[in-house]
Amino acid sequence: MKFKVDENLPEELAQLLRDAGWDALTVYDEALGGEIDPAIEEVCAAEDRILVTFDRGFANIKALHANLPGFIVFRLRNQDKPSVLNVATRLVQA
């Protein structure tokens, strides 16, 4: 699987995914920081990457994201870096 970690998540999340054997890039790896959602979605679709984000706009089931191979929206009570990486580590191990 291939992932794209959005700018609102820690960049270390991409390394965690790579360490688990997956292909993972951040939006910063491709100078996409600050881009609008449709541009990020277009790049993810072209690269066949699953978007990993905090952006609730992608969780809206009424908005069709047909071009995306998938997306993961983190909705955590604590959204600080240690909490995100802790949850992500547990998910990767599962």
C-alpha positions in Angstrom: 0.0 0.0 0.0 1.0 3.6 -0.6 0.2 6.5 1.7 0.4 10.3 1.6 0.5 11.9 5.1 -1.2 15.3 5.1 0.5 18.4 6.5 -1.7 18.4 9.6 -0.2 15.2 10.9 3.4 14.7 12.2 5.9 13.9 9.5 7.1 11.1 11.7 4.0 9.2 10.8 5.3 8.7 7.3 8.5 7.2 8.8 6.4 4.9 11.0 4.5 3.6 8.0 7.8 3.1 6.0 9.3 1.2 9.0 6.3 -1.1 8.8 7.1 -1.8 5.1 4.7 0.5 3.3 5.5 3.3 0.8 4.7 6.6 2.6 5.4 10.2 1.6 4.3 13.5 3.2 2.8 16.4 1.3 6.0 18.2 2.1 8.0 15.6 0.3 6.4 16.9 -2.9 6.2 20.6 -1.9 2.4 20.4 -1.5 2.2 22.2 1.8 -0.6 24.7 1.8 -2.3 23.2 -1.2 -6.1 23.0 -1.4 -7.9 19.7 -0.8 -8.7 19.1 -4.4 -5.1 19.4 -5.4 -4.0 17.0 -2.7 -6.7 14.6 -3.8 -5.6 14.8 -7.4 -2.0 14.0 -6.5 -3.1 11.1 -4.3 -5.2 9.7 -7.1 -2.4 10.0 -9.7 0.0 8.3 -7.3 -2.5 5.7 -6.1 -1.9 6.8 -2.5 -4.2 6.6 0.5 -4.5 10.0 2.2 -3.9 10.1 5.9 -5.2 13.3 7.4 -7.0 15.1 10.3 -9.1 17.0 7.7 -12.7 16.2 8.4 -13.7 17.3 4.9 -12.5 14.0 3.6 -14.7 12.2 6.2 -17.8 13.8 4.7 -19.6 10.8 3.1 -21.7 13.3 1.0 -18.5 14.5 -0.7 -17.5 12.0 -3.3 -13.8 11.3 -3.4 -14.1 8.8 -6.2 -10.6 9.5 -7.4 -8.9 8.5 -4.2 -7.9 4.9 -3.6 -8.8 5.6 0.1 -8.4 7.9 3.0 -7.8 7.6 6.8 -9.1 10.5 8.9 -7.7 10.6 12.4 -10.2 11.9 14.9 -8.5 11.8 18.3 -9.3 13.5 21.6 -5.7 14.5 21.9 -4.2 15.5 18.6 -0.7 16.3 19.8 2.3 14.5 18.2 2.8 11.8 21.0 -0.9 10.9 20.9 -1.0 10.6 17.1 2.1 8.5 16.9 0.9 6.3 19.8 -2.4 5.5 18.1 -0.7 5.1 14.7 1.8 2.7 16.2 -1.0 0.6 17.7 -2.8 0.6 14.3 0.3 -0.5 12.4 0.9 -3.3 14.9 -2.7 -4.5 14.5 
